[in-house]
Structure formats: C-alpha cells, structure tokens
C-alpha cells in the first residue's frame, strides 16, 4: 500500500532485523507474553489460575486480530485495554485472570525494555563490524605518509592508518557507552499504579516475599536477573535518556568519520568505492559523489537532535508518572534505534569499500614536503657551520616567495631557492636526501601499530578486550 506515509527508516535505510524488532507484531506479542508470564507466576505462587487457562493463553500469544483491537480501541480510547480485550476474545477461559494486579505500564514499559535490550545487542554487533573493517584499513595503511591538517590547513605529516585509528577509537568509546546504557536498562516488573505493589499486597495477603519472587520470575522469563530497585508507575525515564545519549554518541563518531571522508574525497586522496554501473549525478555523468558519507552526515544530524527528546521527557515527569511521555517515546525511541542501525550499516559499507589513491597522496605530500622539511634543513645547515637566525630568515623569505607563486597558479621550487644560498652549505641533491616522507611522520606508524595490537580482539573475533570494561 503506497497511499500512506511510511518512515524512510523502514522503507529505505534500516535493517530488516531492526525494523522487525520495532514492528507492531513484536511489540504486541511481547505484551501477550508478559500477560502470560504474570499469570504463570501468580499461579505458581498460589493464586486461583488453572493449567487450562495458561494453556489457552499460550496457544494464542501470536494470533493477534488487529481489526478487533482497532474496533475496541475506538470505543475505549485505550490501547492496552483494547489489546487485553482481543487477547481475552482469543483465550476466553483466561480472560478473567489476565492482567491481574497489573497496570498498563506493566506491559508497555517491560515490552519496551525487552525490545531496547535486543536492539542494543544488534547495535553492538554492528559497531564491531565497523571496527573490524576500519581495523583492517588502518593496519594496511599504518605506515603510509599523508599530509596532516590542523584547521583544515596543511600541517605536519601523519599516516593514513594513524588517522583511521582516531575513527576506531571513537567507535570503541561508543561500544563502552552503549554497554553502560545496556547494563542500566533494567526490567520494571509488575509494580502497580504508583510503584508500591499495593495490589499484590492484597492478592498475596501481605506476603511480601511472594511479590519479590513473582517479579524475579517474570524478569527471568525475559532474560533479566533483577528489576529496577525503586520506581513510580513506570521505569525511570532516565533510562531512555541514557540510551539516546549513547545512540547520539554513535552518530557523533559516524559524522566525524564521514565528514573526513568527504573532505578526503574532495582532494582525491581517499574515496568511497564506486560501483561499475553506479550513477553519481542525473545531470553530470562524470561525477562520483561521496553518497554514503553524505547520507551518514544527514542521518546523524537527525539522531544527534533526537537525544533531546529523552532529556526533556526525563526532566518533565511529575511525581510517580504523567502521560506526556507516551506519544513522544513511541517516536523518539523507535526512530532513534532505527537511525543508529541505518547509520552503522552505512558506515560499515563505507569503511569496507574505501579506496586509497596512493599516487595522489604522494603528489600532495611532495608538494608540501619542502615546507615541512625546512626545520630539518635548518638544523643540518647549523651542523655545517651556518648561523641559526640567518638561516631562519632565508627560509622565511623563500617560503613567502613560494606561497606567492602558488597563489599565482605557479609551481615554485622552494628547494632550489634554498640551495642557491651558500649559507646552508648544502647542494640541492643533499637537501633532497632529507625529503623522505617517513622522516616527518613522527611516531605515527608505531602509534597505529601499537594501538591496533591493543584492540586486535575486536578484529579477530568481535569480543571486547578484557582491559575495556563495559
């Protein structure tokens, strides 16, 4: 059906796995599983619930009649009650014991937590895929000299692989932050309308131990060991805020990486892979644009602003709860995960297909190397009896002349200009021996090699090194 709006994430950008996690089926089947888990726990703890009722609920967990739900919600204006009604219609013998002692947030909040936890698992895997691709790239080019930039102006040489290590380091910080957010994404349990579990004090006749056992049983069913320690009717919305901040961090790292690639592609040094039949422009057939990098930058802007939804919602919840969070969370949390998923898929593709034009890099290095080498030439000139201040002034004047020539579209020969001065005591040939680019990358190659060894387990088997605690 194409006569209704559909999210670009589900239609175009996000993975099948992530879109399925946030589908209506996943959400509402999880609600039914929660109602089933509650009934099982209550039966096990002595409430009057039969095996037949449990069996009938189990048999109808997945067969949701959305038409019945829609008709009922139109009447009652309450989505949870509409779904509960439809579940009761499917399993009529159990209709009277479903949702016993619970409030709506029992299913809505716990289902969200279950889905978010699985979504974070998926993002962790996608981050590892990105890091693995960038690790291979950095290892291949760890010693290749390239022009470094500060303020996007030519600076000292670095290496292509060392620069890639900066990208990797950002994404590893995202794994750590996401792991932290996941650790503190805790199950709500069945806690009642204000979080006091008062309804269960009545059901279990004041037996507090049974309440704790019930919540632990339900949490364990969904892979959680504990419930949030204290709560109102909902789990603390700081959990959502923390998750969105971690997702925003992924966007920050991706935007930095993609922006660097866009700048490098402009200079022709490092480029996106370009398919044999790929079209770069509908008008300019010769173009090959950094399509992936540009799309990453577009989507990251959305995700970095989405974080404010979690912040504002967490800060504006009154006392034990208000409902002004619900509509916002339905959009912000789902779309945030879908955006992070889409971004990481694009980053992984981009990282795995990068093309390094070594001849272009070499030409650019040679263009600026005489300027970069002037300090070494000065030191060598002093060794040969020259005056440091006099040599510095000669270099300064020659550099000014060379830059003026460049501004006029000319190709200056700074080395010849310096060699013409007898103050250095060096021929042009002797000066050229000091123009090996490897002499001007400092410790970049070793820094990259050492760092890549430190994080090698990411590339080998996708496991987090023991030294990095999550």
RODO-2510 file (C-alpha; in nm, 4 decimals, decimal comma):
residues 470
     n   res          X          Y          Z
     1     x     0,0000     0,0000     0,0000
     2     x     0,1641     0,3231    -0,1197
     3     x    -0,1105     0,5739    -0,0380
     4     x     0,0077     0,6226     0,3228
     5     x     0,3209     0,7780     0,4685
     6     x     0,5868     0,5280     0,5718
     7     x     0,9023     0,6026     0,7649
     8     x     1,2126     0,6307     0,5442
     9     x     1,3887     0,4182     0,8032
    10     x     1,1610     0,1186     0,7480
    11     x     1,1241     0,1798     0,3750
    12     x     1,4806     0,2713     0,2839
    13     x     1,7531     0,2887     0,5452
    14     x     1,7248     0,0471     0,8383
    15     x     1,7902    -0,3261     0,8519
    16     x     1,5237    -0,5919     0,8434
    17     x     1,6315    -0,7089     1,1891
    18     x     1,5889    -0,3666     1,3489
    19     x     1,2618    -0,2846     1,1746
    20     x     1,1221    -0,6206     1,2836
    21     x     1,2202    -0,5511     1,6445
    22     x     1,0119    -0,2337     1,6409
    23     x     0,7209    -0,3803     1,4462
    24     x     0,3663    -0,3966     1,5797
    25     x     0,3858    -0,7764     1,5926
    26     x     0,6974    -0,7759     1,8123
    27     x     0,5539    -0,5137     2,0462
    28     x     0,2104    -0,6674     2,0945
    29     x     0,3221    -1,0298     2,1009
    30     x     0,5609    -0,9248     2,3784
    31     x     0,2627    -0,7735     2,5634
    32     x     0,0855    -1,1091     2,5452
    33     x     0,3981    -1,2904     2,6604
    34     x     0,4106    -1,0556     2,9587
    35     x     0,0479    -1,1271     3,0467
    36     x     0,1242    -1,4980     3,0174
    37     x     0,4375    -1,4674     3,2371
    38     x     0,2371    -1,2801     3,5014
    39     x    -0,0354    -1,5446     3,5038
    40     x     0,2186    -1,8268     3,5311
    41     x     0,3962    -1,6577     3,8222
    42     x     0,0705    -1,5859     4,0028
    43     x    -0,0435    -1,9471     3,9559
    44     x     0,2908    -2,0784     4,0833
    45     x     0,2542    -1,8596     4,3919
    46     x    -0,0894    -1,9906     4,4813
    47     x    -0,3482    -1,7762     4,3050
    48     x    -0,6534    -1,9481     4,1577
    49     x    -0,5371    -1,9857     3,7969
    50     x    -0,5690    -2,3191     3,6152
    51     x    -0,3413    -2,5084     3,3803
    52     x    -0,6141    -2,4901     3,1160
    53     x    -0,6206    -2,1105     3,1331
    54     x    -0,2419    -2,0949     3,0986
    55     x    -0,2513    -2,3380     2,8053
    56     x    -0,5168    -2,1357     2,6241
    57     x    -0,3162    -1,8158     2,6675
    58     x    -0,0036    -1,9881     2,5361
    59     x    -0,1921    -2,1111     2,2308
    60     x    -0,2933    -1,7590     2,1314
    61     x     0,0139    -1,5486     2,2006
    62     x     0,0879    -1,4741     1,8360
    63     x    -0,2525    -1,4674     1,6608
    64     x    -0,3448    -1,1026     1,7148
    65     x    -0,6653    -0,9864     1,5481
    66     x    -0,5812    -0,6243     1,4764
    67     x    -0,9308    -0,5496     1,3485
    68     x    -1,0782    -0,6457     1,6861
    69     x    -0,8124    -0,4307     1,8574
    70     x    -0,8848    -0,1296     1,6368
    71     x    -1,2605    -0,1520     1,6867
    72     x    -1,2246    -0,1836     2,0635
    73     x    -0,9719     0,0990     2,0921
    74     x    -1,2102     0,3248     1,9004
    75     x    -1,4633     0,2629     2,1753
    76     x    -1,2468     0,2700     2,4883
    77     x    -0,9680     0,5069     2,3738
    78     x    -0,7082     0,2876     2,5462
    79     x    -0,4639     0,0721     2,3506
    80     x    -0,3699    -0,1638     2,6338
    81     x    -0,7320    -0,2356     2,7218
    82     x    -0,8099    -0,2913     2,3540
    83     x    -0,5316    -0,5491     2,3240
    84     x    -0,6312    -0,7109     2,6504
    85     x    -0,9871    -0,7398     2,5192
    86     x    -0,8640    -0,9023     2,1953
    87     x    -0,6460    -1,1475     2,3911
    88     x    -0,9452    -1,2326     2,6078
    89     x    -1,1533    -1,2980     2,2976
    90     x    -0,8857    -1,5352     2,1675
    91     x    -0,8452    -1,7105     2,5058
    92     x    -1,1880    -1,6668     2,6708
    93     x    -1,1343    -1,9080     2,9595
    94     x    -0,8401    -1,6941     3,0761
    95     x    -0,9965    -1,3535     3,0114
    96     x    -1,0958    -1,3108     3,3760
    97     x    -0,7450    -1,3621     3,5169
    98     x    -0,5400    -1,1703     3,2595
    99     x    -0,3632    -0,8545     3,3817
   100     x    -0,4458    -0,9455     3,7435
   101     x    -0,2970    -0,6821     3,9768
   102     x    -0,1185    -0,5077     3,6897
   103     x    -0,1317    -0,1608     3,5390
   104     x    -0,0852    -0,0714     3,1727
   105     x     0,2815     0,0111     3,2221
   106     x     0,3432    -0,3497     3,3178
   107     x     0,3119    -0,4464     2,9529
   108     x     0,4118    -0,1216     2,7812
   109     x     0,7276    -0,0478     2,9813
   110     x     0,8528    -0,4033     3,0190
   111     x     0,7965    -0,4739     2,6493
   112     x     0,9925    -0,1607     2,5602
   113     x     1,2793    -0,2668     2,7849
   114     x     1,2871    -0,6126     2,6245
   115     x     1,2913    -0,4631     2,2754
   116     x     1,5520    -0,1972     2,3600
   117     x     1,7801    -0,4616     2,5098
   118     x     1,7662    -0,6705     2,1924
   119     x     1,8146    -0,3591     1,9795
   120     x     2,1277    -0,2688     2,1750
   121     x     2,2592    -0,6211     2,1187
   122     x     2,2172    -0,5650     1,7454
   123     x     2,3895    -0,2260     1,7564
   124     x     2,6828    -0,3770     1,9473
   125     x     2,7282    -0,6312     1,6660
   126     x     2,7078    -0,3572     1,4041
   127     x     2,9660    -0,1478     1,5888
   128     x     3,2007    -0,4462     1,5937
   129     x     3,1532    -0,4878     1,2179
   130     x     3,2518    -0,1237     1,1684
   131     x     3,5574    -0,1565     1,3912
   132     x     3,6681    -0,4748     1,2168
   133     x     3,6553    -0,3039     0,8747
   134     x     3,8407     0,0038     0,9982
   135     x     4,0979    -0,2134     1,1785
   136     x     4,1844    -0,3850     0,8511
   137     x     4,2073    -0,0499     0,6723
   138     x     4,4276     0,1035     0,9434
   139     x     4,6575    -0,1992     0,9507
   140     x     4,7039    -0,1882     0,5735
   141     x     4,7944     0,1800     0,5672
   142     x     4,9516     0,2300     0,9087
   143     x     5,2844     0,3415     0,7576
   144     x     5,1641     0,5351     0,4516
   145     x     5,2619     0,9029     0,4954
   146     x     4,9928     1,1581     0,4224
   147     x     4,9505     1,5276     0,4752
   148     x     4,8065     1,6105     0,8157
   149     x     4,5760     1,9047     0,8721
   150     x     4,5025     2,1433     1,1528
   151     x     4,2242     2,3965     1,0914
   152     x     4,1970     2,2139     0,7562
   153     x     4,5291     2,3767     0,6648
   154     x     4,8343     2,1667     0,5719
   155     x     5,0334     2,0697     0,8805
   156     x     5,2888     1,8006     0,9658
   157     x     5,2688     1,4592     0,8045
   158     x     5,0748     1,1741     0,9650
   159     x     4,9917     0,8316     0,8235
   160     x     4,6677     0,7140     0,6695
   161     x     4,6444     0,4301     0,9234
   162     x     4,7081     0,6555     1,2234
   163     x     4,4214     0,8784     1,1136
   164     x     4,1963     0,5730     1,0838
   165     x     4,2859     0,4796     1,4417
   166     x     4,1230     0,8043     1,5536
   167     x     3,7993     0,6892     1,3911
   168     x     3,8272     0,3447     1,5503
   169     x     3,8886     0,4929     1,8953
   170     x     3,5648     0,6921     1,8702
   171     x     3,3600     0,3846     1,7806
   172     x     3,5152     0,1856     2,0656
   173     x     3,4049     0,4580     2,3059
   174     x     3,0547     0,4072     2,1657
   175     x     3,0678     0,0359     2,2448
   176     x     3,1611     0,1238     2,6014
   177     x     2,8866     0,3871     2,6352
   178     x     2,6248     0,1613     2,4799
   179     x     2,7309    -0,1223     2,7082
   180     x     2,6935     0,1073     3,0076
   181     x     2,3464     0,2113     2,8934
   182     x     2,2504    -0,1522     2,8424
   183     x     2,3776    -0,2540     3,1845
   184     x     2,1465     0,0014     3,3472
   185     x     1,8466    -0,0783     3,1285
   186     x     1,6592    -0,2725     3,3952
   187     x     1,3315    -0,4603     3,3905
   188     x     1,0355    -0,2827     3,5535
   189     x     0,8466    -0,5853     3,6814
   190     x     0,4841    -0,5657     3,7948
   191     x     0,4862    -0,2809     4,0463
   192     x     0,1375    -0,1295     4,0478
   193     x    -0,0046     0,2138     3,9814
   194     x     0,2454     0,4122     4,1899
   195     x     0,5219     0,1566     4,2215
   196     x     0,4205     0,0441     4,5706
   197     x     0,2940    -0,3050     4,4698
   198     x    -0,0139    -0,2398     4,6830
   199     x    -0,2405    -0,4527     4,4623
   200     x    -0,0154    -0,7529     4,5171
   201     x    -0,0112    -0,6977     4,8925
   202     x    -0,3860    -0,7585     4,8626
   203     x    -0,3595    -1,0558     4,6231
   204     x    -0,0909    -1,2312     4,8267
   205     x    -0,2427    -1,1325     5,1620
   206     x     0,0571    -0,9294     5,2738
   207     x     0,3215    -1,1877     5,1799
   208     x     0,5981    -0,9577     5,0550
   209     x     0,8322    -1,2446     4,9724
   210     x     0,5849    -1,3736     4,7145
   211     x     0,5812    -1,0335     4,5457
   212     x     0,9603    -1,0360     4,5147
   213     x     0,9574    -1,3929     4,3840
   214     x     0,6862    -1,3063     4,1303
   215     x     0,8840    -1,0140     3,9908
   216     x     1,2019    -1,2182     3,9733
   217     x     1,0208    -1,4999     3,7927
   218     x     0,8802    -1,2615     3,5319
   219     x     1,2140    -1,0842     3,4857
   220     x     1,3952    -1,4161     3,4397
   221     x     1,1457    -1,5191     3,1724
   222     x     1,2683    -1,2294     2,9607
   223     x     1,6385    -1,2689     3,0321
   224     x     1,6741    -1,0187     3,3162
   225     x     1,8061    -1,1036     3,6605
   226     x     1,6747    -0,8027     3,8518
   227     x     1,4102    -0,5323     3,8387
   228     x     1,4710    -0,1606     3,8844
   229     x     1,5137    -0,1023     4,2577
   230     x     1,2560     0,1728     4,3038
   231     x     1,0054     0,3193     4,0607
   232     x     0,6795     0,5031     4,0197
   233     x     0,4289     0,3561     3,7810
   234     x     0,6920     0,3480     3,5057
   235     x     1,0593     0,2671     3,4929
   236     x     1,2703     0,5844     3,5373
   237     x     1,2769     0,7813     3,2120
   238     x     1,6450     0,8471     3,2758
   239     x     1,6907     0,5022     3,1199
   240     x     1,5552     0,6340     2,7893
   241     x     1,7689     0,9454     2,8171
   242     x     2,0807     0,7370     2,8806
   243     x     2,0093     0,5143     2,5800
   244     x     1,9500     0,8073     2,3456
   245     x     2,2735     0,9691     2,4617
   246     x     2,4607     0,6502     2,3721
   247     x     2,2905     0,6434     2,0322
   248     x     2,3785     1,0089     1,9812
   249     x     2,7397     0,9204     2,0575
   250     x     2,7335     0,6705     1,7717
   251     x     2,6031     0,9480     1,5466
   252     x     2,8843     1,1804     1,6573
   253     x     3,1520     0,9246     1,5697
   254     x     2,9911     0,8395     1,2387
   255     x     2,9557     1,2056     1,1419
   256     x     3,3224     1,2732     1,2180
   257     x     3,4304     0,9725     1,0102
   258     x     3,2008     1,0537     0,7184
   259     x     3,2980     1,4216     0,7162
   260     x     3,6676     1,3317     0,6999
   261     x     3,5978     1,1012     0,4055
   262     x     3,4034     1,3747     0,2248
   263     x     3,6974     1,6128     0,2628
   264     x     3,9486     1,3486     0,1542
   265     x     3,7373     1,2581    -0,1485
   266     x     3,7313     1,6239    -0,2489
   267     x     4,1119     1,6104    -0,2626
   268     x     4,1075     1,2704    -0,4338
   269     x     4,3154     1,1030    -0,1623
   270     x     4,0683     0,8551    -0,0114
   271     x     3,7357     0,7822    -0,1788
   272     x     3,4223     0,5762    -0,1450
   273     x     3,4011     0,2659    -0,3534
   274     x     3,2006     0,3321    -0,6703
   275     x     3,0019     0,0584    -0,8428
   276     x     3,0594    -0,0227    -1,2070
   277     x     2,7058     0,0862    -1,3001
   278     x     2,6572     0,3403    -1,0205
   279     x     2,5254     0,6831    -1,1221
   280     x     2,6794     0,9827    -0,9470
   281     x     2,4569     1,2520    -1,0922
   282     x     2,1498     1,2608    -1,3155
   283     x     2,2946     1,5627    -1,4987
   284     x     2,6741     1,5331    -1,4669
   285     x     2,7567     1,1817    -1,5790
   286     x     3,1243     1,2182    -1,4890
   287     x     3,0600     1,2657    -1,1174
   288     x     3,1250     1,0141    -0,8400
   289     x     2,9892     1,1712    -0,5228
   290     x     3,0570     1,0510    -0,1655
   291     x     2,6983     0,9274    -0,1449
   292     x     2,7361     0,7044     0,1615
   293     x     2,9280     0,9666     0,3574
   294     x     2,6740     1,2357     0,2756
   295     x     2,3846     1,0140     0,3768
   296     x     2,5611     0,9327     0,7043
   297     x     2,6007     1,3037     0,7771
   298     x     2,2315     1,3610     0,7028
   299     x     2,1077     1,0816     0,9294
   300     x     2,3482     1,1655     1,2110
   301     x     2,2065     1,5162     1,2336
   302     x     1,8659     1,3658     1,2970
   303     x     1,9930     1,1277     1,5653
   304     x     2,2029     1,3888     1,7443
   305     x     1,8954     1,6087     1,7832
   306     x     1,6714     1,3156     1,8825
   307     x     1,8611     1,2893     2,2117
   308     x     1,6767     1,5975     2,3377
   309     x     1,3505     1,4006     2,3464
   310     x     1,4867     1,1713     2,6169
   311     x     1,6365     1,4601     2,8109
   312     x     1,3191     1,6690     2,8080
   313     x     1,0919     1,3739     2,8862
   314     x     1,3023     1,2558     3,1810
   315     x     1,3109     1,6060     3,3252
   316     x     0,9360     1,6670     3,2983
   317     x     0,7833     1,3539     3,4536
   318     x     0,5663     1,4604     3,7500
   319     x     0,5930     1,2554     4,0674
   320     x     0,5033     0,8890     4,0026
   321     x     0,4166     0,9482     3,6336
   322     x     0,2427     1,1602     3,3721
   323     x     0,1308     1,0505     3,0266
   324     x     0,3026     1,3238     2,8265
   325     x     0,5915     1,0847     2,7755
   326     x     0,4000     0,8205     2,5818
   327     x     0,3478     0,9737     2,2380
   328     x     0,6989     1,1197     2,2394
   329     x     0,8635     0,7906     2,3347
   330     x     0,6767     0,5956     2,0663
   331     x     0,8531     0,8095     1,8085
   332     x     1,1836     0,9131     1,9662
   333     x     1,2994     0,5762     2,0949
   334     x     1,1972     0,3664     1,7953
   335     x     1,3272     0,6113     1,5379
   336     x     1,6450     0,6626     1,7400
   337     x     1,7289     0,2937     1,7230
   338     x     1,6313     0,2728     1,3561
   339     x     1,8535     0,5742     1,2805
   340     x     2,1538     0,4294     1,4672
   341     x     2,1070     0,1000     1,2830
   342     x     2,0869     0,2741     0,9444
   343     x     2,3949     0,4841     1,0205
   344     x     2,6088     0,1900     1,1296
   345     x     2,5113    -0,0139     0,8230
   346     x     2,6211     0,2750     0,6021
   347     x     2,9445     0,3236     0,7979
   348     x     3,0268    -0,0466     0,7676
   349     x     2,9739    -0,0393     0,3902
   350     x     3,1771     0,2783     0,3559
   351     x     3,4644     0,1522     0,5716
   352     x     3,4853    -0,1810     0,3894
   353     x     3,4984    -0,0194     0,0448
   354     x     3,7382     0,2724     0,0912
   355     x     3,9770     0,3350    -0,1980
   356     x     4,3175     0,4899    -0,1236
   357     x     4,4765     0,6755    -0,4149
   358     x     4,8398     0,6466    -0,3113
   359     x     4,9762     0,8425    -0,6085
   360     x     4,7513     1,1384    -0,5290
   361     x     4,8609     1,1261    -0,1652
   362     x     5,2273     1,1031    -0,2706
   363     x     5,1926     1,4020    -0,5037
   364     x     5,0337     1,6137    -0,2323
   365     x     5,2982     1,5118     0,0205
   366     x     5,5758     1,6076    -0,2256
   367     x     5,4081     1,9421    -0,2856
   368     x     5,4234     2,0373     0,0822
   369     x     5,7242     1,8360     0,1980
   370     x     5,9830     2,1072     0,1227
   371     x     5,7958     2,3408     0,3581
   372     x     5,7634     2,0712     0,6255
   373     x     6,1328     1,9797     0,5890
   374     x     6,2629     2,3310     0,6394
   375     x     6,3170     2,2778     1,0130
   376     x     6,5361     1,9750     0,9445
   377     x     6,7198     2,1688     0,6733
   378     x     6,7809     2,4475     0,9225
   379     x     6,9246     2,2023     1,1772
   380     x     7,1516     2,0428     0,9159
   381     x     7,2667     2,3860     0,7992
   382     x     7,3655     2,4779     1,1538
   383     x     7,5589     2,1498     1,1861
   384     x     7,7545     2,2570     0,8797
   385     x     7,8525     2,5898     1,0363
   386     x     7,5577     2,8113     0,9463
   387     x     7,4002     3,0751     1,1683
   388     x     7,0610     2,9633     1,3005
   389     x     6,8928     3,3050     1,2871
   390     x     7,0331     3,3846     0,9439
   391     x     6,9153     3,0504     0,8058
   392     x     6,5701     3,1001     0,9597
   393     x     6,5330     3,4328     0,7807
   394     x     6,6451     3,2825     0,4487
   395     x     6,3810     3,0076     0,4878
   396     x     6,1127     3,2592     0,5825
   397     x     6,1755     3,4774     0,2784
   398     x     6,1940     3,1800     0,0416
   399     x     5,8694     3,0390     0,1864
   400     x     5,6901     3,3708     0,1323
   401     x     5,8071     3,3781    -0,2297
   402     x     5,6926     3,0190    -0,2804
   403     x     5,3461     3,0837    -0,1349
   404     x     5,3023     3,3897    -0,3560
   405     x     5,3926     3,1796    -0,6566
   406     x     5,1376     2,9149    -0,5560
   407     x     4,8747     3,1871    -0,5237
   408     x     4,9508     3,2858    -0,8833
   409     x     4,8971     2,9295    -1,0019
   410     x     5,2676     2,8600    -1,0420
   411     x     5,4686     2,5627    -0,9153
   412     x     5,7564     2,7026    -0,7093
   413     x     6,0802     2,5168    -0,6401
   414     x     6,1476     2,6010    -0,2772
   415     x     6,4371     2,3575    -0,2552
   416     x     6,6227     2,5172    -0,5468
   417     x     6,5713     2,8605    -0,3895
   418     x     6,7224     2,7439    -0,0594
   419     x     7,0089     2,5558    -0,2237
   420     x     7,1050     2,8730    -0,4082
   421     x     7,2079     3,0222    -0,0743
   422     x     7,5622     2,9334     0,0284
   423     x     7,4639     2,9856     0,3939
   424     x     7,3322     2,6269     0,4163
   425     x     7,6474     2,4721     0,2790
   426     x     7,4330     2,2110     0,1028
   427     x     7,3634     2,1245    -0,2584
   428     x     7,0125     2,0591    -0,3884
   429     x     7,0939     1,6871    -0,4088
   430     x     7,1995     1,6846    -0,0439
   431     x     6,8810     1,8657     0,0534
   432     x     6,6668     1,6141    -0,1376
   433     x     6,8043     1,3340     0,0792
   434     x     6,6220     1,4964     0,3696
   435     x     6,2876     1,4752     0,1882
   436     x     6,1969     1,1165     0,2727
   437     x     5,8335     1,1479     0,3950
   438     x     5,8902     0,8748     0,6544
   439     x     6,1267     1,1124     0,8358
   440     x     5,8384     1,3519     0,9043
   441     x     5,5578     1,1297     1,0370
   442     x     5,6979     1,1143     1,3890
   443     x     5,5723     0,8082     1,5782
   444     x     5,2523     0,7837     1,3757
   445     x     5,3235     0,4403     1,2259
   446     x     5,4267     0,2911     1,5609
   447     x     5,1365     0,4553     1,7424
   448     x     4,8974     0,2984     1,4927
   449     x     5,0669    -0,0427     1,5112
   450     x     5,0672    -0,0454     1,8922
   451     x     4,7038     0,0638     1,9122
   452     x     4,5914    -0,1957     1,6595
   453     x     4,7580    -0,4691     1,8647
   454     x     4,5784    -0,3434     2,1768
   455     x     4,2368    -0,3740     2,0118
   456     x     4,3121    -0,6757     1,7917
   457     x     4,0496    -0,8944     1,9588
   458     x     3,7828    -0,6721     1,8008
   459     x     3,9096    -0,7647     1,4559
   460     x     3,9790    -1,1301     1,5354
   461     x     3,6605    -1,2497     1,6993
   462     x     3,4452    -0,9490     1,7772
   463     x     3,4998    -0,9731     2,1519
   464     x     3,5746    -0,6785     2,3737
   465     x     3,9280    -0,6750     2,5179
   466     x     3,9387    -0,7513     2,8881
   467     x     4,1073    -0,4189     2,9599
   468     x     3,7977    -0,2315     2,8375
   469     x     3,5257    -0,2709     3,0944
   470     x     3,1653    -0,2388     2,9829
***
